[in-house]
């Protein structure tokens, strides 16, 4: 059985009162919802809130879920995307984007430090992308979703997704190019 059919079956079981089905579906969808929210927002507490809110909304839909109309994971990504957009809008209105986030003081072995530096550089570069490009790049290249799924999540056409991801990748490449040596990239793998 494919993931879509399993998710639909779990939704139906939850709607019928099977709490174990809800736990299984939560375990499948929560990490992806959190990861997407974190990559868009850059804040773990906010990402947790968004992921929880998205799953709560999913559970409220369980009784009237139409498996033929939407895939649970796609629906959750769309809700996460919308919740992130709302939070980013509120940040801009309140001026919270201008507050510096303290750096992580923990240090590890050299490889771990380099991985952390690469992750931080990518996260910072992602946060500098326009919101729609950021979401498209994250969904395509980090979450591994197909363009038609991303189009559904972002409520745009497939061509728009292709354009958003292409522009986002070009911007990320340009943004990170100056940091290649510092991040330990001495070949063309970036």
LOSEDO-574649 format. One record per residue: residue number from 1; residue in one letter; x, y, z of N, C-alpha, C in turn. Coordinates in pm, 1 decimal. Example, Ala and Ser with C-alpha at 12.3 -4.5 7.8 and 13.67 -1.06 7.14 Angstrom:
// LOSEDO-574649
+-----+------+----------+----------+----------+----------+----------+----------+----------+----------+----------+
!  nr ! rest !       nu !       nv !       nw !      cau !      cav !      caw !       cu !       cv !       cw !
+-----+------+----------+----------+----------+----------+----------+----------+----------+----------+----------+
!   1 !    A !   1319.0 !   -569.0 !    780.0 !   1230.0 !   -450.0 !    780.0 !   1320.0 !   -330.0 !    780.0 !
!   2 !    S !   1285.0 !   -225.0 !    708.0 !   1367.0 !   -106.0 !    714.0 !   1290.0 !      3.0 !    787.0 !
+-----+------+----------+----------+----------+----------+----------+----------+----------+----------+----------+
// end
This chain:
// LOSEDO-574649
+-----+------+----------+----------+----------+----------+----------+----------+----------+----------+----------+
!  nr ! rest !       nu !       nv !       nw !      cau !      cav !      caw !       cu !       cv !       cw !
+-----+------+----------+----------+----------+----------+----------+----------+----------+----------+----------+
!   1 !    X !     85.2 !   -117.3 !      0.0 !      0.0 !      0.0 !      0.0 !     89.7 !    123.4 !      0.0 !
!   2 !    X !     59.6 !    222.5 !    -84.6 !    142.3 !    342.5 !    -89.9 !    108.5 !    436.5 !     26.7 !
!   3 !    X !    194.4 !    534.6 !     47.2 !    180.6 !    625.5 !    161.5 !     48.3 !    700.8 !    157.7 !
!   4 !    X !      6.0 !    741.2 !     40.1 !   -119.6 !    815.8 !     27.8 !   -237.4 !    730.8 !     75.8 !
!   5 !    X !   -240.4 !    605.2 !     33.3 !   -349.0 !    515.5 !     73.2 !   -341.7 !    485.9 !    223.3 !
!   6 !    X !   -219.0 !    469.6 !    274.5 !   -203.9 !    445.3 !    418.0 !   -252.9 !    564.8 !    498.8 !
!   7 !    X !   -215.2 !    685.8 !    454.9 !   -259.8 !    806.2 !    525.0 !   -412.0 !    816.8 !    522.6 !
!   8 !    X !   -473.2 !    788.3 !    408.3 !   -619.2 !    794.5 !    397.2 !   -683.8 !    692.7 !    490.4 !
!   9 !    X !   -626.0 !    575.3 !    495.9 !   -679.4 !    470.6 !    583.3 !   -665.6 !    512.2 !    730.6 !
!  10 !    X !   -552.6 !    570.9 !    765.3 !   -532.4 !    617.6 !    902.3 !   -630.5 !    728.8 !    938.1 !
!  11 !    X !   -656.7 !    819.5 !    844.4 !   -754.6 !    926.4 !    868.3 !   -892.3 !    866.7 !    892.6 !
!  12 !    X !   -931.5 !    769.1 !    813.0 !  -1062.7 !    705.6 !    828.7 !  -1071.1 !    634.5 !    963.4 !
!  13 !    X !   -964.1 !    568.6 !   1001.6 !   -963.7 !    498.4 !   1130.8 !   -972.9 !    597.7 !   1246.8 !
!  14 !    X !   -901.6 !    709.3 !   1233.4 !   -908.8 !    810.8 !   1338.6 !  -1050.5 !    868.1 !   1347.3 !
!  15 !    X !  -1110.4 !    897.0 !   1233.3 !  -1246.5 !    950.7 !   1231.4 !  -1344.2 !    854.5 !   1298.2 !
!  16 !    X !  -1313.5 !    725.3 !   1292.9 !  -1397.9 !    623.9 !   1356.0 !  -1362.8 !    604.3 !   1503.3 !
!  17 !    X !  -1267.4 !    683.1 !   1555.4 !  -1235.7 !    677.6 !   1697.0 !  -1108.8 !    603.2 !   1733.1 !
!  18 !    X !  -1029.7 !    560.7 !   1636.8 !   -907.6 !    485.0 !   1662.6 !   -792.4 !    581.6 !   1691.4 !
!  19 !    X !   -760.8 !    599.3 !   1821.1 !   -655.4 !    692.9 !   1860.1 !   -516.7 !    644.1 !   1819.4 !
!  20 !    X !   -499.4 !    513.6 !   1808.0 !   -370.3 !    460.5 !   1764.1 !   -339.9 !    506.8 !   1621.6 !
!  21 !    X !   -443.0 !    514.8 !   1539.2 !   -424.0 !    562.4 !   1401.8 !   -377.3 !    707.4 !   1401.9 !
!  22 !    X !   -432.0 !    787.5 !   1491.7 !   -390.2 !    927.5 !   1502.2 !   -244.1 !    936.9 !   1543.1 !
!  23 !    X !   -201.2 !    851.9 !   1636.6 !    -60.9 !    854.8 !   1679.9 !     32.7 !    816.7 !   1565.6 !
!  24 !    X !     -5.7 !    715.4 !   1488.5 !     78.3 !    672.2 !   1376.8 !     88.7 !    783.2 !   1271.8 !
!  25 !    X !    -25.1 !    842.0 !   1237.3 !    -24.0 !    948.5 !   1136.6 !     52.3 !   1070.5 !   1188.5 !
!  26 !    X !     37.6 !   1101.8 !   1316.1 !    113.7 !   1212.7 !   1375.2 !    263.4 !   1186.3 !   1367.9 !
!  27 !    X !    301.7 !   1064.7 !   1397.5 !    443.8 !   1029.4 !   1392.2 !    499.3 !   1042.7 !   1251.1 !
!  28 !    X !    415.2 !   1018.9 !   1151.5 !    459.2 !   1030.7 !   1011.7 !    464.4 !   1175.4 !    966.0 !
!  29 !    X !    366.6 !   1255.9 !   1006.7 !    353.5 !   1390.6 !    953.0 !    421.4 !   1498.8 !   1037.3 !
!  30 !    X !    429.0 !   1479.3 !   1167.9 !    485.2 !   1582.6 !   1256.4 !    628.0 !   1623.5 !   1221.0 !
!  31 !    X !    719.0 !   1527.8 !   1201.6 !    857.1 !   1570.0 !   1171.3 !    866.5 !   1651.8 !   1042.4 !
!  32 !    X !    788.6 !   1613.5 !    942.1 !    792.9 !   1688.1 !    816.0 !    731.8 !   1826.9 !    831.8 !
!  33 !    X !    621.2 !   1835.4 !    906.8 !    556.7 !   1964.5 !    930.0 !    650.2 !   2056.6 !   1007.8 !
!  34 !    X !    712.8 !   2002.3 !   1112.6 !    806.3 !   2082.0 !   1192.6 !    925.3 !   2127.8 !   1108.1 !
!  35 !    X !    984.1 !   2035.0 !   1032.9 !   1103.2 !   2067.4 !    953.8 !   1073.3 !   2177.3 !    852.7 !
!  36 !    X !    958.8 !   2166.6 !    787.7 !    923.6 !   2269.7 !    688.9 !    902.9 !   2403.7 !    758.3 !
!  37 !    X !    829.8 !   2404.2 !    868.0 !    805.1 !   2529.3 !    940.2 !    936.2 !   2589.7 !    990.3 !
!  38 !    X !   1026.0 !   2505.0 !   1041.1 !   1152.3 !   2556.8 !   1092.0 !   1235.0 !   2619.5 !    979.6 !
!  39 !    X !   1237.3 !   2553.1 !    867.1 !   1317.6 !   2606.1 !    756.1 !   1261.5 !   2737.3 !    703.3 !
!  40 !    X !   1130.7 !   2752.9 !    709.7 !   1069.6 !   2877.3 !    661.7 !   1083.1 !   2988.0 !    766.6 !
!  41 !    X !   1061.4 !   2953.3 !    892.9 !   1058.5 !   3054.5 !    998.5 !   1193.8 !   3078.2 !   1064.6 !
!  42 !    X !   1278.3 !   2973.2 !   1071.0 !   1408.1 !   2987.5 !   1135.6 !   1400.2 !   2992.6 !   1287.4 !
!  43 !    X !   1290.8 !   2944.6 !   1345.7 !   1271.9 !   2949.4 !   1490.2 !   1206.0 !   2819.7 !   1535.0 !
!  44 !    X !   1273.2 !   2745.1 !   1623.2 !   1221.8 !   2613.0 !   1660.4 !   1092.2 !   2619.6 !   1739.3 !
!  45 !    X !   1078.3 !   2715.7 !   1829.6 !    954.3 !   2725.2 !   1908.3 !    835.7 !   2757.3 !   1818.8 !
!  46 !    X !    855.1 !   2851.2 !   1728.0 !    746.3 !   2884.3 !   1635.2 !    715.1 !   2766.5 !   1543.6 !
!  47 !    X !    818.9 !   2695.6 !   1502.3 !    798.2 !   2579.3 !   1414.8 !    717.6 !   2471.4 !   1486.9 !
!  48 !    X !    746.5 !   2450.2 !   1614.6 !    669.2 !   2353.4 !   1692.6 !    522.4 !   2395.1 !   1700.1 !
!  49 !    X !    499.5 !   2523.7 !   1726.4 !    362.3 !   2573.7 !   1733.6 !    288.9 !   2553.3 !   1601.9 !
!  50 !    X !    356.0 !   2584.2 !   1491.7 !    294.8 !   2570.4 !   1360.1 !    263.7 !   2424.2 !   1329.8 !
!  51 !    X !    358.7 !   2335.6 !   1358.1 !    336.7 !   2192.7 !   1332.0 !    219.1 !   2140.4 !   1413.9 !
!  52 !    X !    213.1 !   2178.3 !   1540.5 !    102.5 !   2134.6 !   1625.4 !    -31.3 !   2189.0 !   1575.4 !
!  53 !    X !    -32.3 !   2315.0 !   1538.6 !   -156.6 !   2375.2 !   1487.7 !   -201.8 !   2306.5 !   1359.2 !
!  54 !    X !   -108.6 !   2274.3 !   1271.8 !   -143.5 !   2206.9 !   1145.9 !   -205.2 !   2070.0 !   1174.3 !
!  55 !    X !   -146.8 !   1995.2 !   1267.2 !   -201.9 !   1863.4 !   1299.3 !   -336.6 !   1874.2 !   1369.9 !
!  56 !    X !   -352.5 !   1974.4 !   1455.8 !   -483.6 !   1995.3 !   1518.7 !   -590.3 !   2021.5 !   1413.0 !
!  57 !    X !   -555.5 !   2101.7 !   1315.4 !   -651.1 !   2130.3 !   1207.3 !   -681.5 !   2003.9 !   1127.1 !
!  58 !    X !   -581.0 !   1919.4 !   1108.7 !   -603.4 !   1793.6 !   1038.4 !   -701.2 !   1706.4 !   1115.5 !
!  59 !    X !   -683.2 !   1699.2 !   1247.2 !   -772.3 !   1613.8 !   1327.6 !   -915.1 !   1666.2 !   1325.6 !
!  60 !    X !   -929.6 !   1797.8 !   1318.3 !  -1064.5 !   1855.3 !   1310.4 !  -1132.0 !   1820.2 !   1177.8 !
!  61 !    X !  -1051.7 !   1793.7 !   1074.5 !  -1104.4 !   1759.8 !    942.4 !  -1132.3 !   1611.1 !    925.4 !
!  62 !    X !  -1086.5 !   1528.8 !   1019.1 !  -1089.7 !   1383.5 !   1001.7 !  -1228.3 !   1329.3 !    969.8 !
!  63 !    X !  -1329.1 !   1377.3 !   1038.0 !  -1464.1 !   1322.3 !   1018.8 !  -1517.3 !   1347.7 !    878.2 !
!  64 !    X !  -1474.1 !   1455.0 !    817.3 !  -1523.9 !   1486.2 !    682.5 !  -1413.6 !   1475.8 !    576.0 !
!  65 !    X !  -1309.1 !   1401.0 !    606.7 !  -1195.1 !   1387.6 !    515.5 !  -1235.7 !   1315.6 !    387.6 !
!  66 !    X !  -1199.9 !   1371.4 !    275.0 !  -1225.2 !   1310.2 !    144.5 !  -1090.1 !   1269.6 !     86.9 !
!  67 !    X !  -1056.6 !   1141.9 !    100.8 !   -925.0 !   1092.0 !     58.9 !   -901.4 !   1110.8 !    -90.0 !
!  68 !    X !  -1006.3 !   1110.9 !   -169.9 !   -988.8 !   1129.0 !   -313.3 !   -959.2 !   1271.9 !   -351.8 !
!  69 !    X !   -988.4 !   1364.6 !   -263.2 !   -972.5 !   1506.3 !   -294.3 !   -834.1 !   1559.6 !   -257.6 !
!  70 !    X !   -778.7 !   1509.6 !   -146.3 !   -649.9 !   1562.0 !   -100.7 !   -571.3 !   1453.1 !    -29.6 !
!  71 !    X !   -441.1 !   1464.5 !    -39.3 !   -350.2 !   1375.5 !     32.3 !   -321.0 !   1441.4 !    167.4 !
!  72 !    X !   -323.2 !   1365.7 !    274.1 !   -303.7 !   1421.7 !    408.2 !   -171.6 !   1497.7 !    419.2 !
!  73 !    X !    -64.1 !   1441.3 !    367.0 !     65.2 !   1509.3 !    379.1 !     67.7 !   1640.0 !    300.7 !
!  74 !    X !      9.4 !   1641.1 !    182.6 !      3.6 !   1763.6 !    102.6 !    -80.5 !   1868.5 !    173.5 !
!  75 !    X !   -192.5 !   1824.1 !    229.7 !   -280.5 !   1915.3 !    302.4 !   -205.4 !   1977.3 !    419.8 !
!  76 !    X !   -130.4 !   1894.7 !    495.1 !    -56.2 !   1945.0 !    610.5 !     50.6 !   2044.7 !    565.4 !
!  77 !    X !    123.3 !   2013.3 !    457.9 !    223.3 !   2108.1 !    406.7 !    157.5 !   2241.5 !    370.6 !
!  78 !    X !     42.1 !   2236.2 !    309.8 !    -27.2 !   2359.3 !    270.4 !    -65.9 !   2439.6 !    393.7 !
!  79 !    X !   -119.7 !   2372.9 !    494.8 !   -156.1 !   2442.4 !    618.5 !    -31.3 !   2501.7 !    683.2 !
!  80 !    X !     77.5 !   2426.4 !    688.0 !    202.6 !   2477.8 !    745.0 !    249.2 !   2600.5 !    665.8 !
!  81 !    X !    244.4 !   2591.9 !    534.7 !    285.7 !   2705.3 !    451.3 !    201.7 !   2828.3 !    482.7 !
!  82 !    X !     70.9 !   2810.3 !    494.3 !    -17.7 !   2923.6 !    524.2 !      7.6 !   2979.5 !    663.9 !
!  83 !    X !     26.1 !   2891.8 !    762.0 !     54.1 !   2937.8 !    898.0 !    187.9 !   3012.5 !    904.1 !
!  84 !    X !    286.6 !   2963.1 !    831.0 !    416.2 !   3031.7 !    826.4 !    401.8 !   3170.0 !    763.3 !
!  85 !    X !    326.2 !   3176.5 !    655.7 !    303.4 !   3305.1 !    590.2 !    239.0 !   3403.4 !    688.1 !
!  86 !    X !    140.1 !   3357.2 !    762.9 !     74.5 !   3443.8 !    862.3 !    173.6 !   3491.5 !    967.6 !
!  87 !    X !    257.3 !   3399.8 !   1016.6 !    353.7 !   3438.4 !   1120.0 !    458.4 !   3535.4 !   1065.7 !
!  88 !    X !    504.1 !   3512.5 !    943.1 !    602.0 !   3604.2 !    884.1 !    541.1 !   3743.0 !    864.6 !
!  89 !    X !    416.8 !   3747.1 !    825.0 !    347.2 !   3875.1 !    807.5 !    338.4 !   3948.0 !    941.5 !
!  90 !    X !    303.7 !   3874.6 !   1047.2 !    294.1 !   3935.9 !   1180.2 !    430.8 !   3984.8 !   1227.7 !
!  91 !    X !    535.4 !   3908.7 !   1196.8 !    670.9 !   3951.6 !   1234.0 !    704.5 !   4084.6 !   1167.7 !
!  92 !    X !    676.5 !   4090.1 !   1036.0 !    708.1 !   4213.7 !    963.2 !    631.9 !   4331.4 !   1022.1 !
!  93 !    X !    507.4 !   4308.3 !   1057.3 !    425.5 !   4416.4 !   1112.1 !    472.8 !   4458.6 !   1249.9 !
!  94 !    X !    527.0 !   4364.6 !   1327.5 !    570.0 !   4395.8 !   1463.4 !    717.2 !   4435.3 !   1470.6 !
!  95 !    X !    793.1 !   4414.4 !   1364.5 !    934.7 !   4447.7 !   1362.8 !   1023.7 !   4342.3 !   1426.9 !
!  96 !    X !    970.9 !   4222.9 !   1456.3 !   1050.4 !   4119.1 !   1522.0 !   1159.4 !   4062.3 !   1432.8 !
!  97 !    X !   1148.7 !   4078.4 !   1301.4 !   1252.0 !   4027.4 !   1211.9 !   1386.3 !   4095.1 !   1235.2 !
!  98 !    X !   1385.3 !   4212.9 !   1296.0 !   1509.1 !   4287.7 !   1313.6 !   1586.1 !   4246.0 !   1438.6 !
!  99 !    X !   1530.7 !   4156.7 !   1520.2 !   1598.2 !   4110.4 !   1641.3 !   1695.0 !   3998.7 !   1604.5 !
! 100 !    X !   1820.4 !   4013.1 !   1648.3 !   1919.9 !   3910.5 !   1620.8 !   1894.2 !   3788.1 !   1707.2 !
! 101 !    X !   1909.3 !   3670.7 !   1647.2 !   1897.1 !   3545.2 !   1719.9 !   2035.4 !   3511.4 !   1774.6 !
! 102 !    X !   2045.2 !   3480.2 !   1904.1 !   2176.9 !   3447.7 !   1959.9 !   2235.3 !   3322.7 !   1894.4 !
! 103 !    X !   2365.6 !   3324.8 !   1876.2 !   2434.4 !   3210.1 !   1816.3 !   2436.9 !   3094.1 !   1915.3 !
! 104 !    X !   2441.1 !   2973.2 !   1862.6 !   2449.3 !   2853.2 !   1944.7 !   2589.6 !   2845.2 !   2004.4 !
! 105 !    X !   2602.3 !   2845.3 !   2138.8 !   2734.9 !   2847.4 !   2201.1 !   2804.1 !   2710.7 !   2206.9 !
! 106 !    X !   2732.5 !   2604.1 !   2179.4 !   2793.8 !   2471.8 !   2191.2 !   2892.1 !   2445.0 !   2077.3 !
! 107 !    X !   2998.2 !   2372.5 !   2110.7 !   3098.3 !   2338.0 !   2010.3 !   3123.2 !   2187.2 !   2015.1 !
! 108 !    X !   3156.1 !   2129.6 !   1901.3 !   3184.3 !   1986.5 !   1895.5 !   3310.9 !   1963.4 !   1817.4 !
! 109 !    X !   3323.7 !   1845.6 !   1762.0 !   3439.9 !   1813.8 !   1680.9 !   3436.4 !   1894.5 !   1552.2 !
! 110 !    X !   3548.6 !   1896.0 !   1483.9 !   3562.0 !   1980.5 !   1365.3 !   3455.4 !   1952.8 !   1259.4 !
! 111 !    X !   3429.7 !   1827.8 !   1230.9 !   3328.9 !   1795.4 !   1128.6 !   3190.5 !   1843.1 !   1171.0 !
! 112 !    X !   3159.7 !   1827.1 !   1298.4 !   3029.9 !   1873.1 !   1347.4 !   3018.5 !   2024.6 !   1337.4 !
! 113 !    X !   3127.7 !   2091.0 !   1367.3 !   3127.7 !   2237.1 !   1356.5 !   3110.5 !   2280.5 !   1212.0 !
! 114 !    X !   3178.4 !   2211.7 !   1122.2 !   3166.1 !   2246.5 !    981.7 !   3023.6 !   2220.8 !    931.3 !
! 115 !    X !   2965.1 !   2107.6 !    971.5 !   2827.0 !   2079.1 !    934.4 !   2733.4 !   2186.3 !    987.4 !
! 116 !    X !   2755.3 !   2227.2 !   1110.6 !   2671.7 !   2331.7 !   1170.3 !   2688.1 !   2462.9 !   1094.3 !
! 117 !    X !   2811.8 !   2494.9 !   1056.1 !   2835.7 !   2618.6 !    980.6 !   2766.4 !   2613.0 !    845.1 !
! 118 !    X !   2773.3 !   2498.6 !    781.0 !   2706.9 !   2482.9 !    651.6 !   2555.4 !   2494.8 !    666.8 !
! 119 !    X !   2502.6 !   2428.4 !    769.1 !   2358.9 !   2435.1 !    793.8 !   2317.3 !   2579.7 !    821.2 !
! 120 !    X !   2392.1 !   2648.4 !    907.9 !   2359.6 !   2787.0 !    942.2 !   2367.4 !   2877.5 !    820.1 !
! 121 !    X !   2469.2 !   2856.1 !    738.2 !   2482.8 !   2938.2 !    617.3 !   2365.5 !   2915.1 !    522.8 !
! 122 !    X !   2327.6 !   2789.0 !    507.2 !   2213.0 !   2758.8 !    422.1 !   2085.7 !   2817.8 !    480.6 !
! 123 !    X !   2065.0 !   2800.8 !    610.1 !   1944.3 !   2853.8 !    673.9 !   1938.5 !   3005.7 !    659.0 !
! 124 !    X !   2050.5 !   3073.2 !    681.3 !   2053.8 !   3218.8 !    667.4 !   2024.7 !   3259.8 !    522.7 !
! 125 !    X !   2083.7 !   3187.5 !    429.2 !   2059.7 !   3218.9 !    288.1 !   1913.6 !   3192.9 !    251.6 !
! 126 !    X !   1856.9 !   3085.1 !    303.2 !   1714.4 !   3057.2 !    277.7 !   1627.1 !   3169.8 !    331.5 !
! 127 !    X !   1660.4 !   3219.6 !    449.2 !   1580.2 !   3325.8 !    509.6 !   1590.9 !   3457.6 !    433.9 !
! 128 !    X !   1695.5 !   3472.8 !    352.3 !   1709.6 !   3594.3 !    271.7 !   1631.1 !   3585.8 !    140.8 !
! 129 !    X !   1585.9 !   3466.0 !    105.5 !   1505.7 !   3451.4 !    -16.8 !   1366.9 !   3510.0 !      4.6 !
! 130 !    X !   1304.0 !   3555.9 !   -102.2 !   1163.2 !   3594.2 !    -90.8 !   1083.0 !   3471.6 !    -45.5 !
! 131 !    X !    977.3 !   3496.1 !     29.2 !    902.2 !   3388.4 !     94.2 !    858.6 !   3278.4 !     -1.2 !
! 132 !    X !    801.9 !   3311.1 !   -115.4 !    751.6 !   3208.7 !   -207.4 !    866.4 !   3124.7 !   -263.9 !
! 133 !    X !    977.5 !   3189.6 !   -297.4 !   1093.9 !   3114.9 !   -345.7 !   1145.0 !   3023.2 !   -236.1 !
! 134 !    X !   1151.4 !   3074.2 !   -113.2 !   1199.8 !   2995.6 !     -0.1 !   1114.8 !   2870.2 !     18.0 !
! 135 !    X !    983.2 !   2888.1 !     17.3 !    896.4 !   2772.3 !     37.2 !    911.6 !   2672.7 !    -76.9 !
! 136 !    X !    918.4 !   2721.1 !   -199.6 !    932.2 !   2631.3 !   -314.2 !   1064.2 !   2554.1 !   -307.7 !
! 137 !    X !   1173.0 !   2621.8 !   -277.4 !   1304.8 !   2555.8 !   -268.8 !   1305.4 !   2452.7 !   -156.3 !
! 138 !    X !   1252.0 !   2487.7 !    -41.4 !   1250.4 !   2395.5 !     72.6 !   1167.6 !   2272.3 !     38.7 !
! 139 !    X !   1048.3 !   2294.7 !    -14.7 !    961.4 !   2181.7 !    -45.8 !   1022.4 !   2091.7 !   -152.9 !
! 140 !    X !   1087.5 !   2149.7 !   -251.7 !   1142.7 !   2070.6 !   -362.5 !   1274.7 !   2004.5 !   -326.2 !
! 141 !    X !   1368.9 !   2084.5 !   -277.7 !   1505.7 !   2035.5 !   -263.7 !   1542.3 !   1986.0 !   -124.0 !
! 142 !    X !   1465.0 !   2022.1 !    -24.4 !   1493.7 !   1972.1 !    109.7 !   1391.4 !   1866.2 !    149.5 !
! 143 !    X !   1263.8 !   1895.0 !    125.1 !   1159.7 !   1797.3 !    157.7 !   1143.5 !   1691.1 !     49.1 !
! 144 !    X !   1190.0 !   1719.7 !    -72.9 !   1186.6 !   1621.4 !   -180.5 !   1050.8 !   1601.2 !   -246.3 !
! 145 !    X !    964.2 !   1700.6 !   -236.5 !    832.0 !   1688.6 !   -298.6 !    840.1 !   1714.8 !   -449.2 !
! 146 !    X !    745.6 !   1660.2 !   -521.2 !    738.4 !   1681.0 !   -665.2 !    671.4 !   1815.6 !   -693.8 !
! 147 !    X !    701.8 !   1871.0 !   -810.3 !    647.0 !   2001.5 !   -847.2 !    494.7 !   2007.7 !   -843.1 !
! 148 !    X !    421.4 !   1904.6 !   -888.4 !    274.8 !   1913.2 !   -879.3 !    225.1 !   1922.9 !   -734.4 !
! 149 !    X !    291.3 !   1852.6 !   -642.3 !    253.3 !   1862.4 !   -500.5 !    280.9 !   2003.0 !   -447.9 !
! 150 !    X !    395.4 !   2056.7 !   -484.3 !    431.8 !   2191.4 !   -439.7 !    333.8 !   2292.4 !   -495.7 !
! 151 !    X !    295.8 !   2274.6 !   -621.3 !    198.4 !   2364.9 !   -682.9 !     67.8 !   2364.0 !   -604.3 !
! 152 !    X !     26.2 !   2246.2 !   -562.3 !    -97.2 !   2235.1 !   -483.9 !    -81.1 !   2302.5 !   -348.3 !
! 153 !    X !     32.2 !   2281.8 !   -283.5 !     57.0 !   2339.9 !   -151.7 !     60.0 !   2492.0 !   -159.0 !
! 154 !    X !    130.4 !   2545.2 !   -257.9 !    146.7 !   2690.1 !   -269.8 !     33.7 !   2757.3 !   -347.0 !
! 155 !    X !    -55.1 !   2675.2 !   -402.1 !   -170.2 !   2725.3 !   -478.2 !   -124.5 !   2808.2 !   -599.5 !
! 156 !    X !    -30.2 !   2749.4 !   -674.1 !     19.4 !   2809.4 !   -797.2 !     30.1 !   2699.4 !   -901.8 !
! 157 !    X !     61.4 !   2734.9 !  -1024.8 !     80.7 !   2636.8 !  -1130.3 !    218.4 !   2571.9 !  -1121.5 !
! 158 !    X !    232.3 !   2458.4 !  -1190.0 !    359.5 !   2386.5 !  -1190.5 !    469.6 !   2473.6 !  -1251.1 !
! 159 !    X !    436.2 !   2549.1 !  -1354.5 !    535.7 !   2637.1 !  -1417.2 !    585.4 !   2741.4 !  -1317.7 !
! 160 !    X !    494.6 !   2792.8 !  -1235.0 !    534.6 !   2891.1 !  -1134.0 !    629.0 !   2826.0 !  -1032.5 !
! 161 !    X !    602.8 !   2701.2 !   -996.0 !    691.0 !   2629.0 !   -903.1 !    829.6 !   2615.6 !   -965.4 !
! 162 !    X !    834.2 !   2576.7 !  -1092.3 !    963.0 !   2561.6 !  -1159.8 !   1038.6 !   2694.0 !  -1161.2 !
! 163 !    X !    967.9 !   2802.0 !  -1188.0 !   1030.6 !   2933.2 !  -1189.9 !   1078.6 !   2974.1 !  -1050.9 !
! 164 !    X !    993.4 !   2953.1 !   -950.3 !   1030.8 !   2988.0 !   -813.2 !   1153.5 !   2910.1 !   -766.8 !
! 165 !    X !   1156.2 !   2779.6 !   -794.3 !   1270.6 !   2699.5 !   -749.4 !   1397.4 !   2736.6 !   -826.2 !
! 166 !    X !   1384.6 !   2761.4 !   -954.8 !   1502.7 !   2799.3 !  -1034.2 !   1560.0 !   2932.6 !   -985.8 !
! 167 !    X !   1473.0 !   3031.8 !   -965.0 !   1520.4 !   3162.0 !   -916.7 !   1578.8 !   3148.7 !   -776.0 !
! 168 !    X !   1514.2 !   3067.9 !   -691.9 !   1563.1 !   3047.9 !   -555.8 !   1699.3 !   2981.0 !   -553.3 !
! 169 !    X !   1717.3 !   2876.8 !   -637.2 !   1846.9 !   2808.9 !   -643.5 !   1956.8 !   2903.7 !   -692.1 !
! 170 !    X !   1925.7 !   2984.1 !   -794.2 !   2025.4 !   3080.8 !   -843.9 !   2063.8 !   3180.0 !   -734.1 !
! 171 !    X !   1963.6 !   3228.5 !   -661.2 !   1991.2 !   3324.4 !   -553.6 !   2072.9 !   3260.3 !   -441.9 !
! 172 !    X !   2040.6 !   3135.2 !   -406.9 !   2118.0 !   3065.3 !   -303.5 !   2261.8 !   3043.4 !   -347.9 !
! 173 !    X !   2280.5 !   3002.2 !   -473.1 !   2415.1 !   2980.1 !   -525.6 !   2496.8 !   3108.0 !   -518.9 !
! 174 !    X !   2437.1 !   3218.2 !   -561.4 !   2507.9 !   3346.6 !   -558.7 !   2537.3 !   3388.7 !   -414.7 !
! 175 !    X !   2441.2 !   3369.4 !   -327.4 !   2455.9 !   3408.9 !   -187.3 !   2566.2 !   3328.8 !   -118.2 !
! 176 !    X !   2572.2 !   3199.3 !   -144.2 !   2667.8 !   3112.3 !    -75.3 !   2804.7 !   3104.0 !   -144.1 !
! 177 !    X !   2815.5 !   3152.9 !   -265.7 !   2940.4 !   3140.2 !   -341.9 !   3060.5 !   3200.3 !   -268.6 !
! 178 !    X !   3042.9 !   3313.5 !   -205.3 !   3154.0 !   3380.1 !   -136.8 !   3198.9 !   3303.6 !    -12.5 !
! 179 !    X !   3117.2 !   3210.9 !     35.2 !   3148.2 !   3138.1 !    157.7 !   3204.3 !   2998.6 !    131.4 !
! 180 !    X !   3226.1 !   2963.1 !      6.3 !   3268.6 !   2826.6 !    -28.4 !   3391.4 !   2781.7 !     49.6 !
! 181 !    X !   3495.4 !   2862.1 !     51.2 !   3619.0 !   2823.5 !    120.7 !   3596.2 !   2812.3 !    271.2 !
! 182 !    X !   3527.7 !   2909.4 !    328.5 !   3503.1 !   2908.7 !    473.0 !   3420.0 !   2788.3 !    515.4 !
! 183 !    X !   3333.5 !   2742.6 !    426.4 !   3247.2 !   2628.5 !    458.5 !   3311.2 !   2494.6 !    422.6 !
! 184 !    X !   3433.0 !   2499.7 !    368.7 !   3505.2 !   2376.7 !    339.7 !   3468.6 !   2310.9 !    208.4 !
! 185 !    X !   3414.3 !   2388.6 !    115.6 !   3382.2 !   2334.6 !    -16.3 !   3492.6 !   2374.1 !   -112.1 !
! 186 !    X !   3571.5 !   2275.4 !   -153.0 !   3680.8 !   2305.6 !   -244.3 !   3660.1 !   2240.0 !   -380.2 !
! 187 !    X !   3539.7 !   2186.8 !   -401.9 !   3507.8 !   2132.0 !   -532.8 !   3372.8 !   2186.9 !   -576.5 !
! 188 !    X !   3314.0 !   2129.8 !   -678.3 !   3186.9 !   2180.9 !   -731.9 !   3065.4 !   2107.3 !   -677.8 !
! 189 !    X !   3070.1 !   2060.3 !   -552.7 !   2956.4 !   1984.7 !   -498.4 !   2848.9 !   2073.8 !   -440.4 !
! 190 !    X !   2870.2 !   2203.2 !   -427.2 !   2770.3 !   2292.2 !   -367.9 !   2671.2 !   2334.9 !   -472.8 !
+-----+------+----------+----------+----------+----------+----------+----------+----------+----------+----------+
// end
